[in-house]
Amino acid sequence: MDIDTKDPSAREPKAPKPAQLTQRRVNLNESEQKTFVRVTDPLFDKVMYWINPVISEEKRESLVRALERGGAVAAIARLHRPKHSANCRYDKLNGVIVNGLPQMASHISRFHLAWPKHRQEARRTDTEIRRATHVITPDTHFGEYAACLKAGVRVVTPQWVEQSVLSGWQYRERFFSASEKMLFSGMVVMVTQMPSADKKALLTSIVALGGQWRDRLRPDVTHLVLVQAEGDKYGYAQNNPQLNIVSVLPHWFQESLSVLYRVPITPYVFPNPPVLRGEMGIKDEPAGTSALAMPVGAENSGSGGGGAYELPKPRSAFMAGCVVAIGTQLRHSLSEGAVARLTQRLTEAGACVCEPRAAQSLQQDHGTQALLEESLISDWEDVDVLVCQHREGYEYSKAARLGKVIGTLVWLYQVFLTETLTAPTRRLLHYPLPPTAVPGMERLVVSVSNYTGAARDYIRMLVVAMGGRYTGQLTRANTTLVTACAQGAKYEAATRSSTIDVVNHLWVEQCCRRWKMLSTSHPSFVHLPMLPLLNGTVGEAGVDVSRLRSWVDVPQGNALAEWSDMDVLSDSDLNADGIDTMAVRTGTGNIYDMHAQLGADGAATAADGISGGGAATEGEDEDGDDDDDEVRSVAESSTGDQTDVKDEQQTAARHTSRAAAMAATKSLGEMMRAANIFECEMRKERLYKYRRAANGSGRTAAVPGEDPEADAEPQQQQQQLNSGVKRRRVDGSMGKVGGAPVRIMLTQVRLSANEQLQIAALGGSIVDSASDATHLIGTKIKRTFKMLMALASGRICIVQRSWLDDSLARGAWIPINDSPGDEDDEEEGAAASQYLLTDPETELRWGFELKESMRRARCRRLLAGVTVLVTPSTDPGLETLRALVEIAGGRAVSELPDRRLRAMLASNESVLRKARAQGGELADLVVPPLLVVSCKEDSGMWPRFQPAASAGGGSGGGSHAMVFNVELLLTGLLRQKIEVHSEEFLLIE
């Protein structure tokens, strides 16, 4: 058999013998040497490395030892000393630069970058500074990545070091690329038991996507591909577990290629691959520990913006030395208490929270009100992290241009959960999303099937964040079903319908990544395995950095970037790492050379249409030789090759006086500040018009000094509202009641276009989900899904239409308190309570009072800690009841293991026995831990719910089971009482 088992010491070396520490252990033939490795002595000769700090300290130390024993040298780290801070940091946090000045790449870099390829002379003469040739990182989500591609720095995974040391060869970097596009990076594959043509096709795909192949089973092989658990090669791999060779079915590669992501490999691994038995062989990851874990309350905050939920208490000061700024818009959307708790948690983790600068001091420092309306964050030089709500506004644009880390509260929750600072761009919900919906997404009604746990919650939040509507059950109103595999009742129903598109989660993620509606017919989106393998690939799609430019504002017109963007740069940054020009950004975000525009007197004139190439999109060879081409991120603005040639030809003619250049920069900066003042004034005028429109006058009032004919008509304003035009809220509390944003859900009510405009002008919004709503407006009490969800939530005020009418007339939201005794002002409390929905006829028929039910729901969650078992024929079905039960604090299931079922039935009997012994009214309110909800069609299942007889024996001493009809839940939610002793709900006792 073709197994390389020779003793390494007895081999004939085919290349110069490397250092003793890296003696060759893998015997490669000539073709494999030429394709996959290079001959070096010592092993890491001429390697200058930088290791990403996200790698654990223990692993970093191991990598450093291996690299330095092999002759590698660490690149010199850049020391960062913020202007307004005495702290010096080599591991300064950074994010991705978008629309930033070219010099910013050097400013945020934590190591010295290699000289660009076109500066060969600098490469030969610069020998004092050790510039990185290799970056070792688990992924490409670090701020210097775009600059590394531009400079030809090789970005590899830690496995490149480990495998090179083990084999004694220095592998070519393209086969250990950190790029997510290289699916099989780091894999060395040996294929057997397959026809020649199939084998060749498979190996071609593997090599194209970063993997390697071997013609013999050598010690560096990581995966053995075969179809049966037999043969010498399989036996050798199984008998030598220290080699860590994974024996896998070829179907795993096929599934991964179909979706362009690595699907979980466990179901395909020998011996006895679970997939051949129709099983997954993977245990669900606990939701609280998942990398996609969502904080409690995140569903109320859309993309992770305004939900006031608790962060885990940190166990260590893992954010020591980190300066965090909380965005102004996020501060307005959170209550003061939530902001205080957030600040406290950050402080406990060692972070320094950047307090907002007072408006008066901001005006004194700048001598203008240009930034007064836009940002209250000061000292941008010191800020490391900005936590904000949406991808909009001055603060987001400023942080993106300066390369700061920008994340959402969902990202911050994950950071506290793992106590590891990860890049927010790794997950779509960890980076701020745009404030407006994806065009066309509002027409979609999406349901999810075969995704479980945190993956299901992640998909649901993506759908809602993009403006779609999510439903737990599949109905005729649904337009899309997102499923992980081709099985299940929902899938069967959707395939029978001609109006429902069936896709996997990749369609949702790619729509969110590109922020546009994509076709549902792409092969990757419609690929559905027979098992829910795709559940393990949810969340793998990160933010497409190249598409962020359109959301990062830059000053309009042929002018320089903001003067404060230049303030963060030091003198060394202005001419560092090969950037020896005063390159600046035009109004379109492109780059032009300021020296080419300077006259002899230092005055700058921006010629129309001059651009230095704008965003670089051409491929850049990461290895510099014959390695893989990677697309350069357009987030890194750079001059094109033609501009570089032109610069070299005009070097002698340039005006090299830095003083003249800075004088011209200052002149244009003053012009820009004047433009900003004018822009702010215009914004105030527009907001004034919106306020007038909110009064219901039907037209906007003419602003003194303007042409009345130029005022926008209400119809045009409504079109702007429907198209998602962004508005800036002047008063942060205007759209809130009691510190929470007003989100209105409607049942049996329709609003006019003018009313929707007025709601938006007051800072409110219309929502369809009870998880997002703060108020439910109705005309009568009916047992609709929305009404029951609102009652079960315990936090939604159910009000009459008159509350909305009076709020709009007043120009502010009227607070509602269903407990008048808690009001400070009894008269005001009585007036506010008149808006609560009442329907005496319906309340009498169902035997409850809505006001009292709302009070009970606020005091406690009706089904907290209760499991509801729903039999198959129950109507409404499990999906509908699950939503109601979960929002009331319980859990709805369709099946329980026999042992668990017996234990819970015994617990039921114990709880009810104690309640009967205590007696009184409280005994009637006790809810047992298990409720069985069924119907007569499922009566054959009822004996299973009969517990075993007690130890005393006999029918009189045995336990008894209670099976209820669905009215126990529906009526119980209305009354906010679960009446297990009432005969009207019992099927058997």
Helices and strands as residue ranges (DSSP letters): G 8-10, G 20-22, H 30-36, E 37-38, E 48-51, H 57-69, E 73-74, H 103-108, H 120-125, E 134-136, H 145-151, E 154-156, H 158-167, E 170-171, G 173-176, E 188-191, H 196-208, E 212-213, E 223-225, H 232-239, G 241-243, E 246-248, H 251-259, G 266-268, G 274-277, G 287-289, G 298-301, E 323-326, H 328-333, H 336-348, E 352-354, H 359-366, E 385-387, H 393-401, E 405-407, H 409-418, G 424-426, G 428-430, G 441-443, E 445-449, H 453-465, E 469-470, E 480-483, H 489-496, E 501-503, H 505-514, H 523-526, G 533-537, G 545-547, G 549-551, H 563-567, H 571-574, E 583-585, E 591-593, G 594-597, E 619-621, E 629-631, H 641-649, H 658-694, G 708-710, H 714-722, E 736-737, E 740-741, E 743-746, H 753-761, E 765-766, E 775-777, H 785-793, E 797-799, H 801-810, G 820-822, H 826-833, H 840-846, H 850-859, E 867-870, H 878-887, E 891-893, H 898-918, H 921-924, E 930-933, G 936-945, H 954-957, E 963-964, H 967-975, G 983-985, E 986-988
